[in-house]
Amino acid sequence: MPAQLKSRAPQQALARLRAPFALRCGAILVDYIILAAILASSTLISRLLGGGARTAGTSSETMALFLVLVVAVLNLGVLTGLTGLTIGKWATGLRVCRADGRDIGMGRAFLRHFVGYPVSFLLFGVGFLMAAVTPGNRALHDWIADTVVVRDVGLRR
């Protein structure tokens, strides 16, 4: 097989496996529900253990924010960098990989989630909506980190 055809084979396979926009929305929703649940339950526990509305910002609520930050970094950065999955992507059967099909790696995972996501939010969500209207189903954070989200159907682990 000629070298040009070999180099195009991974991109063609990835193009067939591109994740639909609705499934991507489901995956990110699962990830954010986990973060919101941690924050909401810790706030509730803080209030039940004696903190009232006037004492908002207690050390237990500060710890809750710290825990949310740690879980976000572990889920969106470390777990994605090591496996290409977040908890939400695992639950929906999706995987993040580089545009050429290789593993994403830690640097790209952090770039994608902690630079690309905020930029997409700052653009009033347009960066996320790009995944619904671009031919490659890639959002702005995917373009920034040179990644794609695909269905996880037997991709190498």
Order of alpha helices (4+ residues) and beta strands (2+ residues): alpha-alpha-alpha-alpha-alpha-beta-alpha-alpha-alpha-alpha-beta
